[in-house]
Amino acid sequence: MKAKILLVDDSNLILEAIRALLEKYQEIDVVGDTNTIADVAKLTNQLSPDVIIMGVALTRFTNDITSVIRQIATSGRVKIIVLSENGKVEYVRNIIHAGAQGYLLKTCTTDELIEAIQTVMRDGVYFTPEVSKIMMIDYVNYIRHPVQSRQFNLSARELEVLRFLALGDNSKEIGAQLHISSKTVDAHKRRLMSKLNISNLAELVKFAIRNEIIDMGE
């Protein structure tokens, strides 16, 4: 049985290249493509693909992409592989949390893309080695942070906001990453400062570094 693939990319040239590449494989059937993220849900309903390969420039469509992934992932039927040039840990985490089963950097090989398709078709997950390394580092940080969470009574969301603040993001940027309003971010910020008895952003940054919520290399 052939794997039915829907391609998404904001570049027609890349769409044509990926289609030409995949059509060489007898076990793959490219049933459609689009360069408009707004059309993905509609085409998914019309074409019933098994796998969607989203290769758009995700840095420009973070909210749209995660919203579409989340919407499609709720069905549990269609698998989603993201193909991106963005390897930032927060970005990868957001995409995976939204429901993507695969995440590859655009430097991946053809063999890696085919393996990713085969893996998600078997209900597995697939990340290129670079992304796996990113997720492992994120996991290591995650298992460190709950100690600070319990000690200072911080929620998981408060820890996320704290980390973004310490990395220099403003309320609007944090809201876009976490899919909440800037007002909600500000409310978390006020609670953080109250719980930690901190009065300014510089002290928040020092707290985050001291407690390994961020490191100096980020």
C-alpha positions in Angstrom: 0.0 0.0 0.0 1.4 3.4 -1.1 1.9 6.2 1.4 -0.2 9.2 0.3 1.8 12.4 0.8 0.7 16.0 0.9 3.5 18.6 0.5 3.5 22.1 2.0 6.2 24.7 1.3 6.1 28.4 0.6 8.5 27.9 -2.3 7.1 26.5 -5.5 10.7 25.5 -6.6 11.1 23.4 -3.4 7.7 21.9 -3.8 8.6 20.7 -7.3 12.0 19.4 -6.2 10.5 17.4 -3.3 7.7 16.1 -5.5 10.2 15.0 -8.2 12.4 13.3 -5.5 9.5 11.4 -3.9 7.9 10.3 -7.1 10.9 8.1 -7.8 9.7 5.8 -5.0 7.0 3.3 -5.9 5.8 3.1 -2.3 5.0 6.8 -2.3 2.1 8.7 -3.9 2.3 12.5 -3.8 -1.5 13.3 -3.8 -1.1 17.1 -3.7 0.8 20.2 -2.7 0.3 23.8 -1.6 2.4 26.8 -0.8 -0.4 28.3 1.4 -0.6 27.2 5.0 -4.3 28.2 5.2 -5.1 25.5 2.6 -3.6 22.6 4.5 -6.6 21.7 6.6 -8.9 21.8 3.5 -6.6 19.7 1.4 -6.2 17.2 4.2 -10.0 16.7 4.2 -10.2 16.5 0.4 -7.1 14.3 -0.3 -6.9 12.2 2.9 -3.1 12.0 2.9 -1.3 9.6 5.2 1.6 12.0 5.8 1.9 15.8 5.5 5.4 17.1 4.9 5.5 20.7 6.0 8.5 22.4 4.6 7.5 26.0 4.8 9.7 28.8 6.2 8.3 28.2 9.7 10.1 31.1 11.3 7.6 33.4 9.6 4.5 31.3 10.4 5.0 30.0 13.9 1.5 30.6 15.2 -0.2 29.4 11.9 1.9 26.3 11.7 1.5 25.1 15.2 -2.3 25.8 15.0 -2.6 23.7 11.9 -0.5 20.9 13.3 -2.6 20.9 16.4 -5.8 20.8 14.5 -4.7 18.0 12.2 -3.1 16.0 15.0 -6.3 15.7 16.9 -7.6 13.3 14.3 -4.8 10.9 15.1 -4.9 9.6 11.5 -2.6 11.9 9.6 1.1 12.0 10.4 3.1 15.2 10.2 6.7 15.7 9.3 8.2 19.1 9.6 11.1 20.1 7.3 12.7 23.3 8.6 15.9 25.4 8.7 15.0 26.3 12.3 16.8 24.2 14.9 16.2 26.3 18.0 15.2 24.2 21.0 12.1 26.3 21.8 10.9 26.1 18.2 11.5 22.4 17.9 9.7 21.8 21.2 6.7 23.9 20.2 6.3 22.0 16.9 6.6 18.6 18.6 4.2 19.6 21.4 1.7 20.7 18.7 1.7 17.1 17.4 4.3 16.6 14.7 5.7 13.1 14.5 8.8 14.0 12.6 11.2 17.0 12.5 14.0 17.2 10.0 16.4 20.1 9.2 16.5 21.1 5.6 20.1 19.9 5.5 18.8 16.3 5.8 19.5 13.7 3.1 17.0 12.0 0.8 17.5 8.8 2.7 16.6 10.5 6.0 13.4 11.9 4.5 12.3 8.5 3.2 13.2 6.9 6.5 11.1 9.5 8.3 8.1 8.8 6.1 8.5 5.0 6.7 8.9 5.5 10.4 5.8 7.7 11.0 3.8 5.4 8.8 4.6 2.7 11.4 3.3 5.1 14.1 6.8 5.9 15.2 8.6 9.3 15.5 11.6 10.5 13.6 14.1 13.2 14.2 17.4 13.9 12.4 20.5 13.5 14.6 20.8 17.3 15.0 17.2 17.6 16.3 17.6 14.5 18.5 20.6 16.2 20.1 18.6 19.4 20.6 15.7 17.4 22.3 18.2 15.5 24.5 19.7 18.7 25.8 16.2 20.1 26.3 15.2 16.9 28.3 18.3 17.2 30.4 17.4 20.8 31.2 13.8 19.7 31.9 14.8 17.0 34.5 16.9 19.6 36.2 14.3 22.4 36.4 11.6 20.6 38.5 13.9 20.9 41.5 13.7 24.7 41.2 10.0 24.4 40.5 9.3 22.6 43.7 11.6 24.8 45.8 10.2 28.1 44.6 6.6 26.8 43.8 6.9 27.7 40.1 4.5 26.3 37.6 5.7 24.7 34.4 4.4 27.8 32.5 6.1 30.1 34.9 9.4 28.3 34.2 8.8 28.7 30.5 8.2 32.4 30.8 11.2 32.8 33.1 13.4 31.1 30.6 12.3 33.2 27.7 12.6 36.4 29.7 16.1 35.4 30.8 17.0 34.8 27.1 16.0 38.4 26.3 12.6 37.9 24.7 9.9 40.6 25.3 6.3 39.8 26.3 5.0 39.9 22.7 7.7 37.5 21.5 7.1 35.1 24.4 3.3 35.2 23.8 3.9 34.3 20.2 6.1 31.3 21.2 3.7 30.1 23.9 0.4 31.0 22.1 -0.8 33.3 24.9 -1.4 37.0 25.0 1.3 39.5 26.1 -1.0 40.5 29.0 -0.9 36.9 30.2 2.9 36.8 29.9 3.1 40.0 32.0 0.9 38.4 34.6 3.2 35.4 34.8 6.1 37.8 35.1 4.6 39.6 38.0 3.9 36.3 39.8 7.5 35.2 39.1 8.9 38.3 40.7 6.6 38.0 43.6 7.4 34.3 44.3 11.1 34.8 43.8 11.2 38.1 45.7 12.8 39.8 42.7 12.2 43.3 41.7 13.7 43.7 38.2 14.6 41.7 35.0 18.3 41.7 35.6 17.8 39.8 38.8 15.5 37.4 37.0 18.3 36.7 34.5 20.8 36.1 37.3 18.4 33.7 39.0 17.9 31.8 35.8 21.7 31.4 35.2 22.4 30.6 38.9 19.8 27.8 38.9 20.8 26.5 35.4 17.4 27.4 33.8 19.5 28.9 31.1 23.3 28.8 30.5 25.7 31.4 29.3 26.0 29.8 25.9 22.4 30.3 24.9 
